[in-house]
Amino acid sequence: MTDSPAISVLDREGLDALVKTLTTEGRTVVGPTVRDGAVVLSELASADQLPFGWGTRVEAGHYRLIPREDGAAFAHTSGPQSWKTFLHPQREKLWSADRGADGQLSLTAEQPEQPSYAFLGVRPCDLRAIAIQDRVLTGGHYQDSGYRERRSGAFLIAAECTEPGATCFCVSMGGGPAADNGFDLALTEVVDEAGHRFLVRVGSEAGAEVLSHVPRCQADVETQTAARRAVDAARDRMGRAMPPVSLRTLMGQSLEADRWDDVADRCLTCGNCTMVCPTCFCTTTEEVTDLTGDHAERWQRWDSCFDLDFSYLHGGPVRSSPRSRYRQWLTHKLSTWYDQFDSSGCVGCGRCVTWCPVGIDITEEASALHDELEARLRLQEQAEQQERTEKVQ
Amino acid sequence: MNDVPLPYRVTQVRDETADTVSLALTPAGPTSLAPFAPGQFAMVYAFGVGEIPVSVSRIDRRELVHTVRSVGAVSAALCALRPGAHVGLRGPFGTGWELDRATGQDMLVVAGGIGLAPLRPLVFDALAAPRAYGRMNLLIGARTPHDVLYSQQVHAWTAAHGPLHCGVTVDRPAPGRLGHVGVVTTLLNGARFEPRNTTAFICGPEVMIRATARDLLQRGLPAHRIRVSLERNMRCATGHCGHCQLGGVLMCRDGPVIGWDRAESLLSVREL
C-alpha cells in the first residue's frame, strides 16, 4: 500500500474541526447521534454529538443500543432514518394557488432557499441509496427541482462500514462495506493500540478544499492497513444474504407464488419498511385551504404502497389484498425497479428487516420464493420428462 | 411547464351525459402548454380540491377539451364548473396513440364508455387525412343509449356513408330506441378490416379492453398492433410519485397508451 497525499488521518479533534469548518461555511451538518434509544440522524453542532461508544444489536424486528468499550463513533448499523429524510423530506410544499375576485387563478411555485447540507457518516449502502434516488428523482425526463437543489448542494462524508449488523446484506446486493465513489470525503474509523483515528480519503475537489482547513496528518501505512483490514473483514461478516440468483428474474417468475399468501398472513401492511427504506420514494399530494377559501396550497408527503388509497381508482383500490401490496413492494424493489430506473431498488441496508414490527425478512422471503420456483420448475421438468417417456412407449 | 399548473379558463361547458361534462379550456394568460397529441393527458387542477389526470378529447390550436366523468371529489368539482371559471393545467404527459402506426392499414378504434374521450381526437385526425389509411372503423360500447358520449357527432358518423364505419352497441336498451345490444366485441363481425393489416386503438374499462384485445388476437391481429390506453392512480404525472405502476410500467411515463404485447401479461395478474 502506498502513501498518497490524498489520504490523511484525523484524530477526534480533527473530526470536530471538520464539523466546525463545514458549519463555518454555512452548511447544516447532519450526522448520527444517540436519541430515544436509537442512533438517529440529526443536525450536529460538534463531532462530540456523534455516537461515540455506542454500537447496535439488530435482528429481524429488533433494535437495541449497546455500549462499546472502544469508544468508536461509527460502529453502529443503520438506524430508523436514512438521508432521504433530508434530501426527499416527508412533507414539502409544491405550490400555492390564489383565487382573485373574478375567479382568476394565480399559481406560484414554492421555491424556498434550500439548506446546504453536509452529511457526516454516510454508510456505503446509503451512498448507493442516494445514487438510486438521484436516478429516480432527477435522472428522467422530469426532475424534482427541490430534490435536485438539496442534492447538488450536499457535501457527503462517507463512513466505511466496519461493524455490519445481523440484518445487513449489502454484499449480496452487489455492494459492500467500502465506499468506492459518490462521496466528497470518506472516513474509515480505526481504533487500536495506536489510538482512535479516522483515515480520510478525498473524493472530490470540494472534499479536498474542505479538508485543507482541517488539521491532519499524512496517512501512515499502519493506519491504512488497519483500515483496509477492518473493511475487508466486514465484507465477510454480513449477517444475511440474498439468494445468489437474478432477483429480477426470480420476482418476474414469482407473481403467482403461494409464498405471497404466507407472508400476507404475517404482514400488518403498516408500511414501516417503506418509511425506513432509503430508496422508497413514493409520495402523495394533499390540498390545503385556508379559512378565506381563496388560498390553497399543494403539499407533497411520503406515501406507502401498503396504503389502501395508494392504488385507488374510482370504484376501489387496484391492490386491496395484503398479498398484492406486499408483492408490489418486493417485486418493485427487486425487479421492476430495473425496468423503470435501470437498477435494483435495494442496497441491502437491512432497515426493512430490523424495523418490521413482525420481523419479516426480505432475504428470507426472497429465498422462499426461490425455493418455491425451483420446486415448481422441477415438477414441470419431471412432468415433461414423463410425457416424453410415455410418447416413446 | 410541469412543476406548477398554468391557469386555463373554461370557455364552454357541455353536458355529455348525466354524469359527464366536456370542458373547453383556453390559456388564461399569454402562455400555453406545449401541443398535445391524441392519447396524451393533462393534470387538471380544481382549485382547493385537487388534481386528476384527464386525457384530451379534442385539440384545437389554443383550445383543449377535456371530457370528465364525475366519479370523485376532483372530477365532481370539475363537472360543476361554469364558463369563466379557472382551472390549473399541467402537461402534456404520457404516450399518445401514435396514429402514424396505422398508416396504410385498416384502422379499428374501439371505445367503451368514457373511453371514447381520448379516442375522439384520434378519429378526428384520421378523418382529416382518410387517404393515409385503409378502411376506418369506430366501434362504441356504452351502458345505455343515454351514456353514449358526443351523441350528435356519433349519430352523424353512424348515419353517414363516409370513409368511417361507425357502430354503437349498448348493454341495456332504452325504451323506444332501436339499436344493437351486447358487448362491444359483438360489433367486430360487422367491422371492415383485414386482421393481418390492421392497427387497433382501444380504450375503455379494463375488462372490455381485455375482451376486445383477446378477440382481435384470435382474429390474427399482431399484439403490438393493438394499442390500449390504461388507467392508474396518479399524483404527479412526472414519474416521481410511484402511484401509477403496473408492474414495470410507470403509466404516466410509459403509458397511458401501450401495446398489447406489453399489456397482456400485466393485465392477466390479479391486483398487479
Chai-1 contact restraints between the chains, C-beta under 6 A:
chainA,res_idxA,chainB,res_idxB,connection_type,confidence,min_distance_angstrom,max_distance_angstrom,comment,restraint_id
A,W95,B,V4,contact,1.0,0.0,6.0,A-B,restraint_1
A,A97,B,F47,contact,1.0,0.0,6.0,A-B,restraint_2
A,R99,B,F47,contact,1.0,0.0,6.0,A-B,restraint_3
A,G103,B,A85,contact,1.0,0.0,6.0,A-B,restraint_4
A,G103,B,H86,contact,1.0,0.0,6.0,A-B,restraint_5
A,Q104,B,H86,contact,1.0,0.0,6.0,A-B,restraint_6
A,L105,B,P7,contact,1.0,0.0,6.0,A-B,restraint_7
A,L105,B,F47,contact,1.0,0.0,6.0,A-B,restraint_8
A,L105,B,H86,contact,1.0,0.0,6.0,A-B,restraint_9
A,L107,B,V4,contact,1.0,0.0,6.0,A-B,restraint_10
A,L107,B,P5,contact,1.0,0.0,6.0,A-B,restraint_11
A,L107,B,G88,contact,1.0,0.0,6.0,A-B,restraint_12
A,A109,B,D3,contact,1.0,0.0,6.0,A-B,restraint_13
A,A109,B,V4,contact,1.0,0.0,6.0,A-B,restraint_14
A,L137,B,H240,contact,1.0,0.0,6.0,A-B,restraint_15
A,G140,B,G239,contact,1.0,0.0,6.0,A-B,restraint_16
A,Y142,B,N2,contact,1.0,0.0,6.0,A-B,restraint_17
A,Y142,B,T238,contact,1.0,0.0,6.0,A-B,restraint_18
A,D144,B,H240,contact,1.0,0.0,6.0,A-B,restraint_19
A,L255,B,V269,contact,1.0,0.0,6.0,A-B,restraint_20
A,C282,B,G242,contact,1.0,0.0,6.0,A-B,restraint_21
A,T283,B,C241,contact,1.0,0.0,6.0,A-B,restraint_22
A,T284,B,R235,contact,1.0,0.0,6.0,A-B,restraint_23
A,T285,B,R235,contact,1.0,0.0,6.0,A-B,restraint_24
A,E287,B,G50,contact,1.0,0.0,6.0,A-B,restraint_25
A,T289,B,G48,contact,1.0,0.0,6.0,A-B,restraint_26
A,A296,B,F47,contact,1.0,0.0,6.0,A-B,restraint_27
A,A296,B,G48,contact,1.0,0.0,6.0,A-B,restraint_28
A,S311,B,N233,contact,1.0,0.0,6.0,A-B,restraint_29
A,Y312,B,N233,contact,1.0,0.0,6.0,A-B,restraint_30
A,L313,B,N233,contact,1.0,0.0,6.0,A-B,restraint_31
A,H314,B,V71,contact,1.0,0.0,6.0,A-B,restraint_32
A,H314,B,G72,contact,1.0,0.0,6.0,A-B,restraint_33
A,R319,B,E271,contact,1.0,0.0,6.0,A-B,restraint_34
A,S324,B,E271,contact,1.0,0.0,6.0,A-B,restraint_35
A,T336,B,G247,contact,1.0,0.0,6.0,A-B,restraint_36
A,T336,B,G248,contact,1.0,0.0,6.0,A-B,restraint_37
A,D339,B,G248,contact,1.0,0.0,6.0,A-B,restraint_38
A,Q340,B,L250,contact,1.0,0.0,6.0,A-B,restraint_39
